[in-house]
Amino acid sequence: MDRVYLSAGRTNIEDCVALAVERGLGIEIMAFAFPDVLDGDWRYTQAQYQQLLHDVPGPITMHGPFMDMVSGSPDPRINAVCAARYSAAIRIASALGAKQVIFHANFIGTLHNTFYREGWHKRNVEFWKPLADYAAQHDVVALLENMWEFDPTIIADLLTAVNHPNVRACLDVGHAHLFSNPQYQFDDWLAVMKPWLVEIHMNNNNGIIDEHHGFDWKHGVLNYHDILPRIRALNPDLDLVLEMDTVKDMRQSLAYFTIREPA
């Protein structure tokens, strides 16, 4: 059986929960990725989500803050903001019973200079080691997701150096297709990330823009009839997240998985 999650946005959380209950799925929470939530009455929002998620039959995961985050920045003040945001997300994830929280790796993909990559790597090793310990204290695993990274070894090298069980990887299929150097195919991403891979983000796009459509979108360039068997062959126990804009697209895409049929 596939372990499938629905990525629940701020406006469709109730519908996502209803579908999760119907089909025996998990939920990935997006609300606490946004700065206005984290700077607002987040305790009230956390309490709301504890109620909303009570009947979800599958596991809970959470997407952490990502907008304008630059972990491992040369500026210590920027680093302090990122560490504070990530620490807050880890605490909220723990309170909600989320087993993992996803953060973007934040490599600036337009910079191919060797000195930038070496500096980014060194600074991020220093950044993530204490956060890994913090995540462990809260019984949460932090997952680093590829976004602009053009080469899977950027994240893999960092995870090798951090070498901590509470920092692992989330592979976004759409991002890998859109932003990789042409020399790296999807199989290369799978092979390189395999030792740390815990979660996969899935949707479809037009090959140009990072859109979050269903698998069968008429303009989609990603063939999940081909992609899903490769993922299952790598590891059948990965968390498979439908990171799509609409619950309708998520429901239709469930036909690709082996999951519980509705009663």
Backbone as JSON, one array per atom type, in Angstrom:
{
  "sequence": "MDRVYLSAGRTNIEDCVALAVERGLGIEIMAFAFPDVLDGDWRYTQAQYQQLLHDVPGPITMHGPFMDMVSGSPDPRINAVCAARYSAAIRIASALGAKQVIFHANFIGTLHNTFYREGWHKRNVEFWKPLADYAAQHDVVALLENMWEFDPTIIADLLTAVNHPNVRACLDVGHAHLFSNPQYQFDDWLAVMKPWLVEIHMNNNNGIIDEHHGFDWKHGVLNYHDILPRIRALNPDLDLVLEMDTVKDMRQSLAYFTIREPA",
  "N": [[0.84, -1.2, 0.0], [0.53, 2.23, -0.83], [1.87, 5.07, 0.9], [0.2, 7.81, 1.3], [-0.19, 11.35, 1.28], [-2.06, 14.38, 1.7], [-1.51, 17.66, 0.69], [-2.36, 20.2, 2.62], [-3.72, 23.3, 2.24], [-4.24, 26.69, 3.47], [-6.86, 27.4, 2.95], [-8.23, 25.12, 2.25], [-8.19, 23.15, 4.16], [-10.22, 21.81, 5.63], [-11.6, 20.34, 3.64], [-9.5, 18.75, 2.72], [-8.97, 17.22, 5.01], [-11.41, 15.84, 5.18], [-11.27, 14.24, 2.85], [-8.99, 12.79, 3.45], [-9.87, 11.32, 5.67], [-11.86, 9.82, 4.44], [-10.37, 8.22, 2.66], [-8.28, 7.13, 4.08], [-5.81, 8.55, 4.48], [-2.79, 10.56, 5.0], [-1.92, 13.89, 6.21], [-0.31, 16.84, 5.07], [0.61, 19.81, 6.48], [0.26, 23.18, 5.55], [-0.11, 25.71, 6.65], [1.56, 26.83, 8.63], [3.78, 27.64, 7.33], [3.74, 30.24, 6.68], [4.55, 33.68, 7.18], [2.73, 35.54, 8.34], [1.08, 33.94, 9.85], [2.85, 32.8, 11.7], [3.66, 35.1, 13.0], [1.34, 35.97, 14.01], [-1.56, 35.1, 15.95], [-0.52, 32.42, 16.67], [-0.76, 30.38, 18.48], [-3.5, 30.07, 18.85], [-4.19, 29.28, 16.23], [-2.73, 26.91, 16.13], [-4.12, 25.42, 18.07], [-6.59, 25.23, 16.77], [-5.87, 23.63, 14.58], [-5.1, 21.31, 15.88], [-7.58, 20.34, 16.65], [-8.82, 20.08, 14.12], [-7.25, 18.09, 12.93], [-7.67, 15.85, 14.38], [-9.14, 13.52, 13.68], [-7.83, 12.5, 11.51], [-6.69, 9.72, 9.73], [-4.18, 8.92, 8.82], [-0.57, 9.58, 9.06], [0.81, 12.78, 10.2], [2.43, 15.5, 8.68], [4.45, 18.48, 8.2], [4.87, 21.53, 6.44], [7.49, 23.76, 6.65], [8.52, 27.26, 7.23], [9.43, 29.12, 4.31], [9.6, 31.34, 2.65], [11.78, 33.82, 1.59], [13.74, 32.77, 3.2], [17.1, 32.18, 4.06], [19.09, 30.12, 4.9], [22.26, 29.55, 6.42], [23.37, 31.94, 5.66], [25.82, 34.49, 4.9], [25.4, 36.64, 6.53], [25.02, 37.15, 9.88], [22.71, 38.08, 11.16], [20.61, 37.5, 9.42], [20.82, 34.73, 9.46], [20.08, 34.29, 12.11], [17.37, 35.01, 12.07], [16.37, 33.0, 10.36], [16.97, 30.69, 11.87], [15.37, 31.14, 14.1], [12.78, 31.13, 12.95], [12.71, 28.49, 11.95], [13.06, 26.99, 14.26], [10.73, 27.66, 15.65], [8.84, 26.49, 13.93], [9.52, 23.8, 14.24], [8.83, 23.38, 16.92], [6.05, 23.79, 16.78], [5.32, 21.78, 14.98], [5.94, 19.54, 16.53], [4.05, 19.86, 18.61], [1.72, 19.42, 17.19], [1.89, 16.8, 16.61], [3.24, 16.11, 14.33], [5.42, 14.21, 12.4], [7.52, 14.99, 10.86], [9.09, 17.94, 9.46], [9.26, 20.15, 6.76], [11.8, 21.92, 5.13], [13.13, 24.33, 2.84], [16.19, 23.97, 1.01], [17.55, 26.18, 0.08], [19.68, 27.0, -1.61], [21.15, 29.27, -3.85], [20.26, 29.06, -6.99], [21.12, 30.26, -9.36], [23.73, 30.85, -9.05], [26.66, 29.56, -9.92], [29.23, 29.56, -9.14], [32.27, 28.27, -7.83], [33.31, 29.16, -5.37], [31.05, 30.18, -4.11], [29.47, 27.9, -3.75], [31.12, 26.31, -2.11], [31.34, 27.98, 0.17], [28.61, 28.19, 0.88], [28.07, 25.53, 1.52], [29.77, 25.05, 3.76], [28.8, 26.95, 5.62], [26.15, 26.1, 5.92], [26.43, 23.54, 6.99], [27.3, 24.25, 9.54], [25.03, 25.64, 10.33], [22.92, 23.72, 10.32], [23.58, 21.62, 12.03], [23.21, 22.28, 14.91], [20.43, 22.77, 14.73], [19.5, 20.29, 14.01], [19.95, 18.83, 16.35], [18.15, 20.22, 17.96], [15.72, 19.59, 16.71], [15.71, 16.85, 17.24], [15.38, 16.86, 20.01], [12.73, 17.53, 20.11], [11.48, 15.44, 18.97], [11.16, 15.38, 16.18], [11.76, 15.19, 12.67], [13.73, 17.04, 10.5], [13.35, 17.86, 7.15], [15.15, 18.47, 4.22], [14.3, 20.14, 1.36], [14.62, 20.12, -2.16], [14.79, 22.98, -4.2], [15.72, 25.4, -5.93], [18.05, 24.13, -6.52], [20.42, 22.89, -8.78], [21.7, 20.54, -8.99], [21.8, 17.36, -7.63], [23.75, 16.64, -5.77], [24.35, 18.84, -4.25], [22.61, 19.09, -2.03], [22.91, 16.49, -1.07], [25.65, 16.34, -0.39], [25.69, 18.14, 1.73], [24.0, 16.84, 3.61], [25.49, 14.56, 4.06], [27.7, 15.66, 5.37], [26.53, 16.86, 7.64], [25.36, 14.65, 8.87], [23.3, 13.49, 10.6], [20.6, 11.89, 12.23], [18.23, 13.29, 12.39], [18.01, 15.08, 10.36], [17.01, 14.93, 7.16], [15.94, 14.17, 3.76], [13.67, 15.66, 1.4], [12.31, 15.08, -1.69], [11.34, 17.01, -4.36], [9.5, 16.44, -7.13], [8.63, 18.05, -9.28], [10.24, 20.38, -8.99], [12.79, 19.27, -9.38], [12.61, 18.55, -12.05], [12.23, 21.06, -13.29], [14.4, 22.74, -12.55], [16.85, 21.46, -12.62], [20.22, 20.92, -13.86], [20.62, 19.91, -17.27], [22.08, 17.54, -17.43], [21.38, 15.96, -15.32], [19.08, 13.56, -14.71], [15.81, 12.4, -13.61], [16.19, 9.9, -12.44], [18.81, 10.15, -11.58], [18.57, 12.01, -9.5], [17.02, 10.47, -7.72], [18.82, 8.36, -7.18], [21.06, 9.65, -6.03], [19.95, 10.93, -3.81], [18.95, 8.88, -2.33], [20.04, 7.67, 0.18], [19.1, 9.39, 2.18], [16.48, 9.93, 1.74], [13.15, 10.58, 2.53], [10.66, 11.62, 1.95], [8.46, 12.49, -0.79], [7.49, 15.1, -2.93], [4.8, 15.73, -5.07], [3.37, 16.7, -8.17], [2.07, 18.26, -11.15], [3.44, 20.11, -13.93], [3.97, 22.63, -16.5], [6.48, 22.43, -17.54], [7.83, 24.78, -17.53], [6.99, 26.67, -15.58], [6.72, 26.62, -12.03], [4.17, 25.03, -11.22], [1.27, 23.68, -9.53], [-0.38, 21.3, -10.32], [-2.76, 18.59, -10.96], [-1.98, 15.09, -11.61], [-2.96, 14.37, -14.17], [-3.2, 16.69, -15.63], [-3.83, 18.56, -18.56], [-1.8, 20.01, -19.79], [0.46, 19.08, -18.64], [3.84, 17.96, -18.19], [4.98, 15.88, -16.89], [5.12, 12.43, -16.45], [3.46, 10.41, -14.52], [2.77, 7.75, -14.56], [5.09, 6.59, -15.29], [6.92, 7.68, -13.46], [6.12, 7.03, -10.78], [6.46, 4.13, -10.48], [9.28, 4.04, -10.48], [9.92, 5.41, -8.16], [8.73, 3.72, -6.23], [10.25, 1.44, -6.64], [12.7, 2.27, -5.73], [12.23, 2.77, -2.99], [9.65, 1.46, -1.28], [8.41, 2.52, 0.95], [8.34, 5.26, 1.16], [7.1, 8.55, 1.99], [4.48, 9.9, 0.23], [3.51, 12.79, -1.14], [0.79, 14.66, -2.23], [1.15, 17.53, -3.52], [-0.72, 19.77, -4.4], [-2.85, 22.3, -5.85], [-5.64, 22.13, -5.68], [-8.27, 20.26, -4.1], [-9.79, 18.7, -5.71], [-7.99, 17.98, -7.8], [-6.21, 16.46, -6.28], [-7.89, 14.35, -5.44], [-8.54, 13.16, -7.93], [-5.99, 12.34, -8.71], [-5.45, 10.3, -6.96], [-6.09, 7.91, -8.13], [-3.81, 6.81, -9.15], [-2.57, 5.41, -7.17], [-2.12, 2.73, -4.79], [-4.35, 2.41, -2.48], [-6.68, 2.61, 0.3], [-9.99, 1.82, -0.61], [-12.9, 3.93, -0.87], [-15.55, 3.71, 1.56]],
  "CA": [[0.0, 0.0, 0.0], [1.26, 3.5, -0.85], [1.63, 5.98, 2.02], [-0.13, 9.03, 0.57], [-0.57, 12.51, 2.07], [-2.62, 15.52, 1.0], [-0.94, 18.93, 1.13], [-3.53, 21.0, 3.0], [-3.5, 24.73, 2.31], [-4.97, 27.42, 4.51], [-8.27, 27.54, 2.6], [-8.88, 23.84, 1.92], [-7.83, 22.17, 5.18], [-11.37, 20.97, 5.98], [-11.85, 19.4, 2.54], [-8.4, 17.78, 2.72], [-9.2, 16.3, 6.12], [-12.54, 14.96, 4.81], [-10.79, 13.26, 1.89], [-8.06, 11.91, 4.18], [-10.68, 10.39, 6.48], [-12.54, 8.93, 3.5], [-9.47, 7.3, 1.95], [-7.23, 6.62, 4.96], [-4.58, 9.23, 4.08], [-2.17, 11.51, 5.9], [-2.03, 15.31, 5.87], [0.83, 17.73, 5.25], [0.05, 21.12, 6.83], [0.98, 24.3, 4.95], [-0.44, 27.01, 7.27], [2.64, 27.4, 9.46], [4.87, 28.1, 6.47], [3.52, 31.64, 6.32], [5.0, 34.58, 8.25], [1.64, 36.2, 9.06], [0.59, 32.98, 10.84], [3.87, 32.68, 12.75], [3.72, 36.36, 13.74], [0.02, 36.26, 14.53], [-1.97, 34.31, 17.1], [-0.22, 31.07, 16.21], [-1.26, 29.41, 19.47], [-4.91, 29.83, 18.51], [-4.18, 28.5, 15.01], [-2.27, 25.58, 16.51], [-5.24, 24.74, 18.74], [-7.56, 24.92, 15.72], [-5.37, 22.51, 13.8], [-5.16, 20.11, 16.72], [-8.95, 19.85, 16.53], [-9.07, 19.68, 12.73], [-6.48, 16.9, 12.56], [-7.91, 14.79, 15.37], [-9.68, 12.3, 13.09], [-7.05, 12.08, 10.34], [-6.23, 8.36, 10.01], [-2.77, 8.74, 8.48], [0.38, 10.44, 9.78], [0.83, 14.22, 9.95], [3.71, 16.17, 8.45], [4.25, 19.92, 8.13], [5.82, 22.33, 5.66], [7.98, 24.88, 7.43], [8.68, 28.54, 6.54], [10.36, 29.07, 3.18], [9.69, 32.62, 1.94], [12.92, 34.67, 1.92], [14.66, 32.12, 4.13], [18.43, 31.96, 3.5], [19.9, 29.47, 5.94], [23.67, 29.57, 6.08], [23.73, 33.24, 5.09], [27.02, 35.12, 5.47], [24.96, 37.67, 7.47], [24.55, 36.46, 11.08], [21.35, 38.49, 11.52], [19.72, 36.69, 8.57], [20.86, 33.37, 10.02], [19.32, 34.27, 13.36], [15.96, 34.99, 11.7], [16.06, 31.66, 9.84], [17.0, 29.73, 12.97], [14.19, 31.39, 14.92], [11.62, 30.64, 12.21], [12.74, 27.03, 11.86], [12.84, 26.46, 15.61], [9.3, 27.8, 15.93], [8.14, 25.46, 13.15], [9.79, 22.5, 14.86], [8.01, 23.28, 18.13], [4.64, 23.64, 16.38], [5.18, 20.43, 14.42], [5.92, 18.61, 17.65], [2.78, 20.01, 19.31], [0.66, 18.88, 16.35], [2.13, 15.38, 16.37], [3.83, 15.91, 13.0], [6.67, 13.46, 12.54], [8.6, 15.68, 10.15], [8.8, 19.28, 8.96], [10.03, 20.33, 5.53], [12.39, 23.23, 4.87], [13.88, 24.41, 1.59], [17.64, 24.02, 1.22], [17.86, 27.61, -0.1], [20.83, 27.3, -2.46], [20.8, 30.2, -4.93], [20.56, 28.22, -8.15], [21.76, 30.99, -10.46], [25.16, 31.02, -8.74], [27.4, 28.33, -10.17], [30.63, 29.77, -8.75], [32.79, 27.3, -6.87], [33.49, 29.77, -4.05], [29.74, 30.28, -3.47], [29.04, 26.57, -3.31], [31.94, 25.9, -0.96], [30.94, 28.78, 1.32], [27.25, 27.77, 1.24], [28.15, 24.21, 2.16], [30.38, 25.19, 5.09], [27.9, 27.7, 6.51], [24.96, 25.31, 6.19], [26.79, 22.49, 7.95], [27.29, 24.91, 10.86], [23.65, 26.03, 10.64], [21.98, 22.61, 10.51], [23.93, 20.69, 13.13], [22.45, 22.56, 16.13], [19.0, 22.61, 14.5], [19.24, 18.84, 14.04], [19.83, 18.48, 17.77], [16.9, 20.82, 18.45], [14.64, 18.76, 16.18], [15.74, 15.58, 17.97], [14.8, 17.12, 21.33], [11.28, 17.65, 19.95], [11.03, 14.22, 18.3], [10.79, 15.77, 14.83], [12.83, 15.11, 11.68], [13.74, 18.12, 9.52], [13.65, 17.4, 5.8], [15.59, 19.52, 3.3], [13.67, 19.97, 0.05], [15.23, 20.8, -3.31], [14.01, 24.0, -4.9], [16.49, 25.92, -7.06], [19.3, 23.36, -6.68], [20.54, 22.35, -10.13], [22.54, 19.35, -8.9], [21.39, 16.68, -6.39], [24.83, 16.48, -4.8], [24.4, 20.02, -3.39], [21.95, 18.7, -0.78], [23.49, 15.23, -0.59], [26.93, 16.64, 0.27], [25.37, 18.77, 3.01], [23.48, 15.82, 4.52], [26.63, 13.71, 4.41], [28.54, 16.37, 6.34], [25.78, 17.04, 8.88], [25.4, 13.29, 9.42], [22.44, 13.46, 11.78], [19.35, 11.19, 11.89], [17.08, 14.19, 12.4], [17.99, 15.89, 9.14], [16.9, 14.03, 6.02], [15.64, 14.84, 2.5], [12.4, 15.6, 0.68], [12.56, 15.32, -3.12], [10.22, 17.57, -5.11], [9.63, 15.97, -8.51], [8.51, 19.19, -10.19], [11.43, 21.23, -8.89], [13.92, 18.58, -10.01], [12.43, 18.64, -13.51], [12.31, 22.44, -13.77], [15.59, 23.51, -12.2], [18.09, 20.68, -12.75], [21.02, 20.92, -15.07], [20.15, 18.86, -18.16], [22.81, 16.29, -17.27], [20.8, 15.19, -14.23], [17.74, 13.07, -14.93], [15.12, 12.08, -12.36], [16.84, 8.73, -11.83], [20.01, 10.62, -10.88], [18.1, 12.58, -8.24], [16.65, 9.37, -6.84], [20.0, 7.58, -6.77], [21.92, 10.46, -5.17], [19.25, 11.27, -2.57], [18.41, 7.65, -1.7], [20.37, 7.38, 1.6], [18.45, 10.31, 3.12], [15.16, 10.28, 1.23], [12.02, 10.21, 3.38], [9.39, 12.13, 1.42], [8.41, 12.95, -2.17], [6.42, 16.02, -3.29], [4.4, 15.39, -6.43], [2.34, 17.46, -8.88], [2.45, 18.39, -12.56], [3.64, 21.47, -14.41], [4.1, 22.73, -17.96], [7.88, 22.39, -17.92], [8.39, 26.14, -17.5], [6.63, 27.34, -14.34], [6.47, 25.72, -10.9], [2.75, 24.97, -10.95], [0.9, 22.54, -8.69], [-1.57, 20.69, -10.91], [-2.92, 17.15, -10.82], [-1.16, 14.25, -12.5], [-3.51, 14.28, -15.52], [-3.38, 18.01, -16.23], [-3.65, 18.41, -20.0], [-0.55, 20.63, -20.22], [1.54, 18.56, -17.81], [4.96, 17.3, -18.89], [5.47, 14.79, -16.04], [4.35, 11.2, -16.63], [3.52, 9.68, -13.25], [2.73, 6.31, -14.81], [6.51, 6.2, -15.36], [7.66, 8.18, -12.29], [5.77, 6.32, -9.55], [7.16, 2.85, -10.34], [10.69, 4.27, -10.14], [9.96, 5.76, -6.73], [8.43, 2.51, -5.45], [11.38, 0.52, -6.76], [13.76, 2.79, -4.87], [11.83, 2.54, -1.6], [8.18, 1.44, -1.24], [7.91, 3.09, 2.19], [8.46, 6.72, 1.18], [5.88, 9.36, 2.13], [4.15, 10.45, -1.08], [2.66, 13.94, -0.84], [0.16, 15.34, -3.35], [1.27, 18.98, -3.29], [-1.53, 20.31, -5.48], [-3.62, 23.47, -5.41], [-7.05, 21.85, -5.44], [-8.61, 18.94, -3.6], [-10.27, 17.95, -6.89], [-6.83, 17.38, -8.45], [-5.7, 15.41, -5.39], [-8.8, 13.21, -5.51], [-8.37, 12.49, -9.22], [-4.66, 11.73, -8.78], [-5.41, 9.11, -6.11], [-6.25, 6.72, -8.97], [-2.48, 6.3, -9.46], [-1.99, 4.78, -5.98], [-2.79, 1.62, -4.13], [-4.79, 2.88, -1.17], [-7.99, 2.1, 0.71], [-11.14, 2.28, -1.36], [-13.9, 4.54, 0.0], [-16.62, 2.8, 2.0]],
  "C": [[0.88, 1.25, 0.0], [0.88, 4.34, 0.36], [1.46, 7.38, 1.45], [-0.61, 10.1, 1.55], [-1.18, 13.56, 1.14], [-2.01, 16.79, 1.56], [-2.08, 19.91, 1.36], [-3.16, 22.46, 3.12], [-4.37, 25.39, 3.36], [-6.47, 27.49, 4.22], [-8.98, 26.22, 2.34], [-8.62, 22.75, 2.96], [-9.01, 21.25, 5.51], [-11.65, 19.94, 4.91], [-10.75, 18.36, 2.45], [-8.59, 16.75, 3.83], [-10.33, 15.33, 5.78], [-12.09, 13.88, 3.84], [-9.82, 12.28, 2.56], [-8.81, 10.89, 5.01], [-11.36, 9.37, 5.57], [-11.62, 7.85, 2.96], [-8.31, 6.78, 2.81], [-5.86, 7.24, 4.7], [-4.02, 10.09, 5.21], [-2.36, 12.93, 5.4], [-0.68, 15.99, 6.05], [0.29, 19.16, 5.38], [0.92, 22.23, 6.23], [0.87, 25.59, 5.75], [0.74, 27.65, 7.97], [3.92, 27.67, 8.65], [4.83, 29.6, 6.26], [3.84, 32.59, 7.47], [3.86, 35.24, 9.01], [1.02, 35.26, 10.09], [1.57, 32.9, 12.01], [3.97, 33.94, 13.59], [2.37, 36.77, 14.31], [-0.28, 35.43, 15.76], [-1.78, 32.82, 16.75], [-0.69, 30.01, 17.2], [-2.72, 29.06, 19.21], [-4.99, 28.96, 17.25], [-3.73, 27.06, 15.29], [-3.39, 24.78, 17.18], [-6.33, 24.36, 17.74], [-7.14, 23.67, 14.95], [-5.35, 21.21, 14.61], [-6.55, 19.5, 16.66], [-9.22, 19.31, 15.13], [-8.43, 18.34, 12.39], [-6.8, 15.69, 13.42], [-8.31, 13.47, 14.74], [-8.9, 11.82, 11.86], [-6.44, 10.71, 10.6], [-4.75, 8.13, 9.73], [-1.88, 9.67, 9.27], [0.24, 11.92, 9.37], [2.26, 14.67, 9.69], [3.41, 17.66, 8.27], [5.3, 20.57, 7.25], [6.2, 23.55, 6.48], [8.1, 26.15, 6.6], [9.71, 28.43, 5.41], [10.54, 30.42, 2.5], [10.83, 33.48, 2.49], [13.86, 34.06, 2.96], [15.99, 31.84, 3.42], [19.31, 31.37, 4.6], [21.36, 29.42, 5.48], [24.08, 30.86, 5.39], [25.06, 33.73, 5.67], [26.67, 36.19, 6.51], [24.39, 36.99, 8.72], [23.14, 36.86, 11.51], [20.32, 37.72, 10.69], [19.66, 35.27, 9.1], [20.02, 33.27, 11.29], [17.83, 34.24, 13.08], [15.55, 33.6, 11.22], [16.01, 30.64, 10.97], [15.78, 29.91, 13.87], [12.93, 30.87, 14.24], [11.58, 29.11, 12.22], [12.5, 26.4, 13.23], [11.37, 26.55, 16.0], [8.5, 26.74, 15.2], [8.33, 24.08, 13.76], [8.94, 22.32, 16.12], [6.54, 23.07, 17.8], [4.4, 22.25, 15.81], [5.09, 19.39, 15.53], [4.58, 18.65, 18.38], [1.62, 19.4, 18.52], [0.82, 17.38, 16.07], [2.67, 15.09, 14.98], [5.19, 15.25, 13.15], [7.83, 14.12, 11.83], [8.12, 17.04, 9.65], [9.78, 19.57, 7.83], [10.51, 21.77, 5.42], [13.1, 23.19, 3.52], [15.37, 24.54, 1.88], [18.22, 25.41, 0.93], [19.16, 27.92, -0.83], [20.38, 28.23, -3.58], [21.23, 29.57, -6.25], [21.2, 28.93, -9.32], [23.25, 31.18, -10.25], [25.86, 29.67, -8.89], [28.87, 28.46, -9.79], [31.06, 28.76, -7.7], [32.88, 27.9, -5.48], [32.14, 29.92, -3.35], [29.3, 28.92, -2.94], [29.82, 26.1, -2.09], [31.55, 26.66, 0.3], [29.55, 28.4, 1.82], [27.29, 26.46, 2.01], [28.68, 24.35, 3.6], [29.42, 25.87, 6.07], [26.66, 26.88, 6.86], [25.24, 24.1, 7.08], [26.74, 23.06, 9.37], [25.88, 25.28, 11.29], [22.8, 24.84, 11.05], [22.34, 21.67, 11.65], [23.2, 21.03, 14.43], [20.94, 22.44, 15.94], [18.59, 21.14, 14.47], [19.08, 18.36, 15.47], [18.53, 19.01, 18.35], [15.7, 20.01, 17.97], [14.57, 17.43, 16.94], [15.12, 15.74, 19.36], [13.28, 17.18, 21.27], [10.68, 16.47, 19.18], [10.46, 14.51, 16.9], [12.0, 15.58, 13.92], [12.67, 16.27, 10.7], [14.14, 17.56, 8.17], [14.04, 18.59, 4.93], [15.07, 19.21, 1.91], [14.44, 20.74, -1.02], [14.26, 21.82, -3.88], [14.79, 24.44, -6.13], [17.75, 25.11, -7.34], [19.34, 22.68, -8.05], [21.26, 21.01, -10.16], [22.19, 18.64, -7.58], [22.49, 16.55, -5.36], [24.98, 17.71, -3.9], [23.81, 19.67, -2.02], [22.59, 17.44, -0.21], [24.81, 15.46, 0.13], [26.7, 17.27, 1.64], [24.9, 17.73, 4.02], [24.57, 14.85, 4.96], [27.46, 14.36, 5.51], [27.82, 16.57, 7.67], [25.66, 15.71, 9.62], [24.6, 13.16, 10.71], [21.11, 12.8, 11.41], [18.13, 12.09, 11.84], [17.12, 15.25, 11.32], [18.08, 14.94, 7.95], [16.42, 14.83, 4.8], [14.2, 14.62, 2.06], [12.71, 15.95, -0.78], [11.28, 15.82, -3.78], [10.41, 17.24, -6.58], [9.58, 17.14, -9.49], [9.71, 20.09, -10.18], [12.62, 20.57, -9.58], [13.82, 18.67, -11.53], [12.7, 20.05, -14.03], [13.69, 23.05, -13.64], [16.9, 22.75, -12.29], [18.89, 21.08, -13.97], [20.59, 19.75, -15.94], [20.86, 17.51, -17.96], [22.23, 15.4, -16.18], [19.35, 14.85, -14.55], [17.1, 12.71, -13.59], [15.74, 10.88, -11.66], [18.11, 9.12, -11.09], [19.64, 11.23, -9.53], [17.74, 11.48, -7.25], [17.88, 8.65, -6.29], [20.86, 8.36, -5.78], [21.27, 10.7, -3.81], [18.82, 10.04, -1.76], [18.79, 7.47, -0.23], [19.61, 8.23, 2.6], [16.97, 10.54, 2.81], [14.05, 9.7, 2.1], [10.69, 10.53, 2.7], [9.55, 12.6, -0.01], [7.25, 13.92, -2.32], [6.1, 15.83, -4.77], [3.26, 16.29, -6.92], [2.77, 17.51, -10.34], [2.58, 19.85, -12.92], [3.85, 21.45, -15.91], [5.54, 22.72, -18.44], [8.57, 23.75, -17.89], [8.2, 26.78, -16.13], [6.34, 26.3, -13.26], [5.0, 25.79, -10.5], [2.42, 23.68, -10.18], [-0.42, 21.95, -9.17], [-1.61, 19.19, -10.62], [-2.11, 16.38, -11.85], [-1.65, 14.3, -13.95], [-3.78, 15.63, -16.17], [-2.99, 17.98, -17.7], [-2.36, 19.04, -20.52], [0.67, 20.08, -19.48], [2.59, 17.81, -18.61], [5.5, 16.1, -18.1], [4.55, 13.59, -16.14], [4.47, 10.35, -15.37], [3.27, 8.19, -13.41], [4.15, 5.75, -14.89], [7.25, 6.55, -14.06], [7.38, 7.34, -11.05], [6.42, 4.95, -9.43], [8.64, 3.0, -10.0], [10.84, 4.6, -8.66], [9.73, 4.53, -5.88], [9.58, 1.53, -5.49], [12.54, 0.96, -5.87], [13.46, 2.48, -3.41], [10.3, 2.59, -1.53], [7.59, 2.12, -0.02], [8.05, 4.61, 2.27], [7.1, 7.38, 1.37], [5.64, 10.1, 0.82], [3.1, 11.55, -0.92], [2.12, 14.55, -2.13], [0.13, 16.83, -3.05], [0.6, 19.7, -4.46], [-2.43, 21.4, -4.95], [-5.06, 23.14, -5.05], [-7.25, 20.43, -4.94], [-9.15, 18.07, -4.74], [-9.11, 17.26, -7.6], [-6.24, 16.26, -7.6], [-6.58, 14.16, -5.5], [-8.61, 12.43, -6.82], [-7.03, 11.77, -9.32], [-4.53, 10.5, -7.89], [-5.56, 7.82, -6.9], [-4.91, 6.08, -9.3], [-1.9, 5.44, -8.34], [-2.79, 3.56, -5.56], [-3.1, 2.05, -2.71], [-6.18, 2.31, -0.89], [-9.08, 2.68, -0.17], [-12.16, 2.91, -0.41], [-15.01, 3.55, 0.36], [-17.89, 3.03, 1.21]]
}
